[in-house]
Amino acid sequence: MSDQAATIPSLSGKNVLITGGASGIGREVARAYALQGSQVHLIDNQDPSLLSEPIPTDWTYSQVDVMESERLIRSIIEIGEQSKSLESVVISAGVVPAWGSIAEMDPQKWDEVFAINVGAAMLTIKSVIPFLSNRASITVIASMNSWRGDKNLPSYVASKHAVLGLVRSAALELGPSGVRVNAVGPGPVATPALVERIRRRTSEKNVDRTLESLGAQTALRKLVTAGEVAQAVIFLGSDFSSGITGQLLNVDGGMN
């Protein structure tokens, strides 16, 4: 997202809570909100001293694994009480498991994927409710796999379908109080995490070829960037989307 992006008045000076915001799409979303003049509060399980990009000193950072429910709740309460009011919440924490078929599925691994991708998202929404301002927004990073299948990732696909159900249900519950709840559905994004997964599945020399092949499957003939996903999140968090709730906004370049 360009540093010269136009400022959206409804986001300036507002508090945004982002889970999974230390790297990848979550970090780009955090940066986009900061450029809009928002106060950024991050929750992530990564050690901030080991990050390739340091956390800005004017952001708050809580090192919490979203699988640790009590710590997650406590961290959200602390951020809510400190900020007094949350105008935007972005749920980006998630996990993509190793490839595998249903026939090979380890039930424990299945439960872990759901605990992170769905359970922690539900708990985050539940915990922020007391601190949401009127006209606040919640945006969940879902996936193109919220609407399509993948024979190699059954647990991930099922969890992202469940996330969309959670979003639509929360939108109905929180709508009367003026809170909007939406999701974005990115296609493949060449984050370090995706590149590493491709490297594990193929030889290193085939990474670029695999990324090119994925891009060729889109109408735009390119992979979307983390910055483009962040722009969609900013839109959903702003007053420009004041009439939109319970929706999945696909940001996939027109994936076939």
GUMIDREN-990790 format. One record per residue (C-alpha): z, y, x; residue in three letters; residue number from 1. Coordinates in Angstrom, 1 decimal, padded with zeros to 4 digits. Layout:
GUMIDREN-990790
+--------+--------+--------+---------+-----+
!      Z !      Y !      X ! residuo ! num !
+--------+--------+--------+---------+-----+
!      Z !      Y !      X !     Ala ! NUM !
...
+--------+--------+--------+---------+-----+
***
This chain:
GUMIDREN-990790
+--------+--------+--------+---------+-----+
!      Z !      Y !      X ! residuo ! num !
+--------+--------+--------+---------+-----+
!  000.0 !  000.0 !  000.0 !     Met !   1 !
! -001.0 !  003.3 !  001.4 !     Ser !   2 !
!  001.7 !  005.7 !  002.7 !     Asp !   3 !
! -000.3 !  008.4 !  000.9 !     Gln !   4 !
!  000.1 !  006.7 ! -002.5 !     Ala !   5 !
!  000.7 !  009.2 ! -005.3 !     Ala !   6 !
!  004.4 !  009.6 ! -006.3 !     Thr !   7 !
!  005.3 !  008.3 ! -009.7 !     Ile !   8 !
!  008.0 !  010.7 ! -011.1 !     Pro !   9 !
!  009.7 !  007.9 ! -013.1 !     Ser !  10 !
!  010.6 !  006.0 ! -009.9 !     Leu !  11 !
!  011.8 !  008.8 ! -007.7 !     Ser !  12 !
!  015.6 !  008.7 ! -007.1 !     Gly !  13 !
!  015.9 !  005.5 ! -009.0 !     Lys !  14 !
!  017.7 !  002.3 ! -007.9 !     Asn !  15 !
!  015.7 ! -000.9 ! -007.4 !     Val !  16 !
!  017.3 ! -004.3 ! -006.7 !     Leu !  17 !
!  014.9 ! -006.8 ! -005.1 !     Ile !  18 !
!  015.8 ! -010.4 ! -004.4 !     Thr !  19 !
!  013.8 ! -012.1 ! -001.6 !     Gly !  20 !
!  012.9 ! -008.7 ! -000.2 !     Gly !  21 !
!  013.3 ! -009.2 !  003.5 !     Ala !  22 !
!  009.7 ! -010.4 !  004.2 !     Ser !  23 !
!  006.4 ! -011.3 !  002.6 !     Gly !  24 !
!  005.6 ! -009.9 ! -000.9 !     Ile !  25 !
!  009.2 ! -008.9 ! -001.5 !     Gly !  26 !
!  009.3 ! -006.7 !  001.6 !     Arg !  27 !
!  006.0 ! -005.0 !  000.6 !     Glu !  28 !
!  007.4 ! -004.3 ! -002.8 !     Val !  29 !
!  010.5 ! -002.8 ! -001.3 !     Ala !  30 !
!  008.4 ! -000.6 !  001.0 !     Arg !  31 !
!  006.3 !  000.5 ! -002.0 !     Ala !  32 !
!  009.4 !  001.5 ! -004.0 !     Tyr !  33 !
!  010.8 !  003.3 ! -001.0 !     Ala !  34 !
!  007.6 !  005.3 ! -000.7 !     Leu !  35 !
!  008.1 !  006.3 ! -004.3 !     Gln !  36 !
!  011.5 !  007.8 ! -003.5 !     Gly !  37 !
!  013.5 !  004.9 ! -005.0 !     Ser !  38 !
!  016.8 !  003.7 ! -003.5 !     Gln !  39 !
!  016.2 !  000.1 ! -002.3 !     Val !  40 !
!  018.8 ! -002.6 ! -002.5 !     His !  41 !
!  017.8 ! -006.0 ! -001.0 !     Leu !  42 !
!  019.3 ! -009.5 ! -001.4 !     Ile !  43 !
!  017.9 ! -012.1 !  000.9 !     Asp !  44 !
!  019.1 ! -015.2 !  002.8 !     Asn !  45 !
!  017.6 ! -014.1 !  006.2 !     Gln !  46 !
!  019.7 ! -012.8 !  009.0 !     Asp !  47 !
!  018.7 ! -009.1 !  009.2 !     Pro !  48 !
!  019.1 ! -009.1 !  013.0 !     Ser !  49 !
!  016.4 ! -011.7 !  013.3 !     Leu !  50 !
!  013.8 ! -010.0 !  011.2 !     Leu !  51 !
!  010.5 ! -009.0 !  012.9 !     Ser !  52 !
!  010.7 ! -005.7 !  010.9 !     Glu !  53 !
!  014.2 ! -004.1 !  010.8 !     Pro !  54 !
!  015.7 ! -003.1 !  007.5 !     Ile !  55 !
!  015.6 !  000.7 !  007.2 !     Pro !  56 !
!  019.0 !  002.3 !  007.5 !     Thr !  57 !
!  018.8 !  004.0 !  004.1 !     Asp !  58 !
!  018.3 !  000.6 !  002.3 !     Trp !  59 !
!  021.2 ! -001.6 !  001.4 !     Thr !  60 !
!  021.0 ! -005.3 !  002.5 !     Tyr !  61 !
!  023.1 ! -008.3 !  001.3 !     Ser !  62 !
!  022.5 ! -011.5 !  003.1 !     Gln !  63 !
!  022.9 ! -014.1 !  000.3 !     Val !  64 !
!  021.3 ! -017.4 ! -000.4 !     Asp !  65 !
!  020.3 ! -017.3 ! -004.1 !     Val !  66 !
!  021.3 ! -021.0 ! -004.3 !     Met !  67 !
!  024.9 ! -019.9 ! -003.8 !     Glu !  68 !
!  025.5 ! -018.8 ! -007.4 !     Ser !  69 !
!  028.9 ! -017.2 ! -007.1 !     Glu !  70 !
!  027.9 ! -015.1 ! -004.0 !     Arg !  71 !
!  024.7 ! -014.0 ! -005.8 !     Leu !  72 !
!  026.6 ! -012.9 ! -008.8 !     Ile !  73 !
!  029.2 ! -011.1 ! -006.7 !     Arg !  74 !
!  026.5 ! -009.3 ! -004.6 !     Ser !  75 !
!  024.7 ! -008.1 ! -007.8 !     Ile !  76 !
!  027.9 ! -006.8 ! -009.3 !     Ile !  77 !
!  028.7 ! -004.9 ! -006.0 !     Glu !  78 !
!  025.2 ! -003.4 ! -006.0 !     Ile !  79 !
!  025.5 ! -002.5 ! -009.7 !     Gly !  80 !
!  028.9 ! -000.9 ! -009.4 !     Glu !  81 !
!  027.8 !  001.0 ! -006.3 !     Gln !  82 !
!  024.6 !  002.3 ! -007.8 !     Ser !  83 !
!  026.1 !  002.9 ! -011.3 !     Lys !  84 !
!  022.7 !  002.1 ! -012.9 !     Ser !  85 !
!  019.7 ! -000.1 ! -012.0 !     Leu !  86 !
!  016.3 !  001.2 ! -013.2 !     Glu !  87 !
!  014.2 ! -001.6 ! -011.7 !     Ser !  88 !
!  014.9 ! -005.2 ! -010.8 !     Val !  89 !
!  012.3 ! -007.3 ! -008.9 !     Val !  90 !
!  012.9 ! -011.1 ! -008.5 !     Ile !  91 !
!  010.9 ! -012.2 ! -005.5 !     Ser !  92 !
!  013.1 ! -014.9 ! -004.1 !     Ala !  93 !
!  011.4 ! -018.3 ! -004.4 !     Gly !  94 !
!  010.3 ! -021.4 ! -002.5 !     Val !  95 !
!  007.0 ! -023.2 ! -002.1 !     Val !  96 !
!  007.7 ! -026.9 ! -001.3 !     Pro !  97 !
!  005.6 ! -029.2 !  000.9 !     Ala !  98 !
!  002.6 ! -030.8 ! -000.7 !     Trp !  99 !
!  003.2 ! -034.0 ! -002.5 !     Gly ! 100 !
!  002.2 ! -035.9 ! -005.6 !     Ser ! 101 !
!  004.3 ! -036.8 ! -008.7 !     Ile ! 102 !
!  004.3 ! -040.4 ! -007.6 !     Ala ! 103 !
!  005.9 ! -039.3 ! -004.3 !     Glu ! 104 !
!  008.3 ! -036.8 ! -005.8 !     Met ! 105 !
!  011.9 ! -036.8 ! -004.7 !     Asp ! 106 !
!  014.0 ! -035.9 ! -007.8 !     Pro ! 107 !
!  016.4 ! -034.0 ! -005.6 !     Gln ! 108 !
!  013.6 ! -031.8 ! -004.1 !     Lys ! 109 !
!  012.4 ! -031.2 ! -007.7 !     Trp ! 110 !
!  015.8 ! -030.0 ! -008.7 !     Asp ! 111 !
!  016.0 ! -027.7 ! -005.6 !     Glu ! 112 !
!  012.7 ! -026.0 ! -006.5 !     Val ! 113 !
!  013.8 ! -025.4 ! -010.0 !     Phe ! 114 !
!  017.2 ! -024.2 ! -008.9 !     Ala ! 115 !
!  015.7 ! -021.5 ! -006.7 !     Ile ! 116 !
!  012.6 ! -020.5 ! -008.6 !     Asn ! 117 !
!  014.0 ! -020.7 ! -012.1 !     Val ! 118 !
!  017.8 ! -021.0 ! -012.0 !     Gly ! 119 !
!  018.3 ! -018.2 ! -009.6 !     Ala ! 120 !
!  015.9 ! -016.0 ! -011.5 !     Ala ! 121 !
!  017.8 ! -016.6 ! -014.7 !     Met ! 122 !
!  021.1 ! -015.9 ! -013.0 !     Leu ! 123 !
!  019.8 ! -012.7 ! -011.6 !     Thr ! 124 !
!  018.6 ! -011.5 ! -015.0 !     Ile ! 125 !
!  021.9 ! -012.5 ! -016.5 !     Lys ! 126 !
!  023.9 ! -010.7 ! -013.8 !     Ser ! 127 !
!  022.0 ! -007.4 ! -013.9 !     Val ! 128 !
!  022.1 ! -006.9 ! -017.6 !     Ile ! 129 !
!  025.4 ! -004.9 ! -017.6 !     Pro ! 130 !
!  024.0 ! -002.4 ! -015.1 !     Phe ! 131 !
!  020.5 ! -001.9 ! -016.5 !     Leu ! 132 !
!  019.7 !  001.7 ! -017.6 !     Ser ! 133 !
!  017.9 !  002.4 ! -020.8 !     Asn ! 134 !
!  014.1 !  001.9 ! -020.3 !     Arg ! 135 !
!  014.8 ! -000.2 ! -017.2 !     Ala ! 136 !
!  012.3 ! -002.9 ! -016.0 !     Ser ! 137 !
!  012.6 ! -006.4 ! -014.7 !     Ile ! 138 !
!  009.6 ! -007.8 ! -012.9 !     Thr ! 139 !
!  009.4 ! -011.4 ! -011.7 !     Val ! 140 !
!  007.0 ! -012.6 ! -009.0 !     Ile ! 141 !
!  005.5 ! -015.6 ! -010.7 !     Ala ! 142 !
!  002.2 ! -017.1 ! -009.6 !     Ser ! 143 !
! -001.3 ! -018.0 ! -010.6 !     Met ! 144 !
!  000.3 ! -021.4 ! -011.0 !     Asn ! 145 !
!  002.2 ! -020.0 ! -014.0 !     Ser ! 146 !
! -001.0 ! -020.7 ! -016.0 !     Trp ! 147 !
! -002.9 ! -023.4 ! -014.0 !     Arg ! 148 !
! -002.1 ! -026.7 ! -012.4 !     Gly ! 149 !
! -002.2 ! -028.0 ! -008.9 !     Asp ! 150 !
! -002.2 ! -031.7 ! -008.1 !     Lys ! 151 !
! -000.5 ! -031.1 ! -004.7 !     Asn ! 152 !
!  002.4 ! -028.9 ! -006.0 !     Leu ! 153 !
!  003.7 ! -030.3 ! -009.3 !     Pro ! 154 !
!  007.3 ! -029.1 ! -008.9 !     Ser ! 155 !
!  006.2 ! -025.6 ! -007.9 !     Tyr ! 156 !
!  003.7 ! -025.4 ! -010.8 !     Val ! 157 !
!  006.2 ! -026.6 ! -013.3 !     Ala ! 158 !
!  008.8 ! -024.1 ! -012.1 !     Ser ! 159 !
!  006.4 ! -021.2 ! -012.3 !     Lys ! 160 !
!  005.4 ! -022.2 ! -015.8 !     His ! 161 !
!  009.2 ! -022.2 ! -016.6 !     Ala ! 162 !
!  009.5 ! -018.7 ! -015.0 !     Val ! 163 !
!  006.9 ! -017.4 ! -017.4 !     Leu ! 164 !
!  008.9 ! -018.8 ! -020.3 !     Gly ! 165 !
!  012.0 ! -017.2 ! -019.0 !     Leu ! 166 !
!  010.2 ! -013.8 ! -018.8 !     Val ! 167 !
!  008.9 ! -014.0 ! -022.3 !     Arg ! 168 !
!  012.3 ! -015.0 ! -023.7 !     Ser ! 169 !
!  014.1 ! -012.3 ! -021.8 !     Ala ! 170 !
!  011.6 ! -009.7 ! -023.0 !     Ala ! 171 !
!  012.4 ! -010.6 ! -026.6 !     Leu ! 172 !
!  016.1 ! -010.5 ! -026.0 !     Glu ! 173 !
!  016.3 ! -007.2 ! -024.0 !     Leu ! 174 !
!  013.5 ! -005.4 ! -025.7 !     Gly ! 175 !
!  015.7 ! -003.8 ! -028.4 !     Pro ! 176 !
!  017.7 ! -002.1 ! -025.7 !     Ser ! 177 !
!  014.6 ! -000.6 ! -024.2 !     Gly ! 178 !
!  014.4 ! -003.0 ! -021.2 !     Val ! 179 !
!  011.0 ! -004.4 ! -020.3 !     Arg ! 180 !
!  010.5 ! -007.8 ! -018.6 !     Val ! 181 !
!  007.2 ! -008.8 ! -017.1 !     Asn ! 182 !
!  005.8 ! -011.0 ! -014.3 !     Ala ! 183 !
!  003.0 ! -010.7 ! -011.8 !     Val ! 184 !
!  000.9 ! -013.7 ! -010.9 !     Gly ! 185 !
! -000.4 ! -013.5 ! -007.4 !     Pro ! 186 !
! -003.1 ! -015.7 ! -006.1 !     Gly ! 187 !
! -003.0 ! -016.8 ! -002.5 !     Pro ! 188 !
! -001.7 ! -014.0 ! -000.2 !     Val ! 189 !
! -002.0 ! -014.3 !  003.6 !     Ala ! 190 !
!  001.7 ! -013.9 !  004.3 !     Thr ! 191 !
!  003.2 ! -015.5 !  007.4 !     Pro ! 192 !
!  004.7 ! -018.1 !  005.1 !     Ala ! 193 !
!  001.3 ! -019.1 !  003.7 !     Leu ! 194 !
! -000.3 ! -019.1 !  007.1 !     Val ! 195 !
!  002.4 ! -021.4 !  008.5 !     Glu ! 196 !
!  002.0 ! -023.8 !  005.5 !     Arg ! 197 !
! -001.7 ! -024.0 !  006.1 !     Ile ! 198 !
! -001.1 ! -024.5 !  009.8 !     Arg ! 199 !
!  001.1 ! -027.5 !  009.0 !     Arg ! 200 !
! -001.5 ! -029.0 !  006.7 !     Arg ! 201 !
! -004.5 ! -028.5 !  008.9 !     Thr ! 202 !
! -005.3 ! -027.9 !  012.6 !     Ser ! 203 !
! -004.6 ! -024.4 !  013.9 !     Glu ! 204 !
! -008.3 ! -023.7 !  014.4 !     Lys ! 205 !
! -008.9 ! -024.3 !  010.6 !     Asn ! 206 !
! -006.4 ! -021.7 !  009.4 !     Val ! 207 !
! -008.9 ! -018.9 !  009.3 !     Asp ! 208 !
! -011.5 ! -021.2 !  007.7 !     Arg ! 209 !
! -009.0 ! -022.2 !  005.0 !     Thr ! 210 !
! -008.2 ! -018.6 !  004.2 !     Leu ! 211 !
! -011.9 ! -017.7 !  004.0 !     Glu ! 212 !
! -012.4 ! -020.7 !  001.7 !     Ser ! 213 !
! -009.6 ! -019.5 ! -000.6 !     Leu ! 214 !
! -011.0 ! -016.0 ! -000.7 !     Gly ! 215 !
! -014.4 ! -017.4 ! -001.6 !     Ala ! 216 !
! -012.9 ! -018.8 ! -004.8 !     Gln ! 217 !
! -012.2 ! -015.4 ! -006.2 !     Thr ! 218 !
! -014.5 ! -013.0 ! -008.0 !     Ala ! 219 !
! -013.8 ! -010.3 ! -005.3 !     Leu ! 220 !
! -014.6 ! -012.8 ! -002.6 !     Arg ! 221 !
! -011.3 ! -012.0 ! -000.8 !     Lys ! 222 !
! -007.7 ! -012.8 ! -000.9 !     Leu ! 223 !
! -005.4 ! -010.2 ! -002.5 !     Val ! 224 !
! -002.9 ! -008.5 ! -000.1 !     Thr ! 225 !
!  000.8 ! -008.2 ! -000.5 !     Ala ! 226 !
!  000.2 ! -004.5 ! -000.8 !     Gly ! 227 !
! -002.0 ! -005.1 ! -003.9 !     Glu ! 228 !
!  000.7 ! -007.2 ! -005.5 !     Val ! 229 !
!  003.2 ! -004.5 ! -004.7 !     Ala ! 230 !
!  001.0 ! -001.9 ! -006.5 !     Gln ! 231 !
!  001.0 ! -004.1 ! -009.6 !     Ala ! 232 !
!  004.8 ! -004.4 ! -009.4 !     Val ! 233 !
!  005.1 ! -000.6 ! -009.1 !     Ile ! 234 !
!  002.9 ! -000.2 ! -012.2 !     Phe ! 235 !
!  005.1 ! -002.5 ! -014.2 !     Leu ! 236 !
!  008.2 ! -000.8 ! -013.0 !     Gly ! 237 !
!  007.0 !  002.7 ! -013.9 !     Ser ! 238 !
!  006.6 !  004.6 ! -017.2 !     Asp ! 239 !
!  002.9 !  004.0 ! -016.9 !     Phe ! 240 !
!  003.6 !  000.5 ! -018.4 !     Ser ! 241 !
!  006.1 !  001.7 ! -021.0 !     Ser ! 242 !
!  004.4 ! -000.3 ! -023.7 !     Gly ! 243 !
!  004.1 ! -003.5 ! -021.8 !     Ile ! 244 !
!  006.6 ! -006.4 ! -021.9 !     Thr ! 245 !
!  006.7 ! -010.2 ! -021.9 !     Gly ! 246 !
!  003.4 ! -010.3 ! -020.0 !     Gln ! 247 !
!  001.9 ! -012.0 ! -016.9 !     Leu ! 248 !
! -000.2 ! -009.6 ! -014.9 !     Leu ! 249 !
! -002.5 ! -011.7 ! -012.7 !     Asn ! 250 !
! -003.2 ! -010.3 ! -009.3 !     Val ! 251 !
! -005.5 ! -012.9 ! -007.9 !     Asp ! 252 !
! -008.8 ! -011.3 ! -007.1 !     Gly ! 253 !
! -010.3 ! -013.1 ! -010.1 !     Gly ! 254 !
! -009.5 ! -016.7 ! -009.0 !     Met ! 255 !
! -011.8 ! -019.3 ! -010.5 !     Asn ! 256 !
+--------+--------+--------+---------+-----+
***
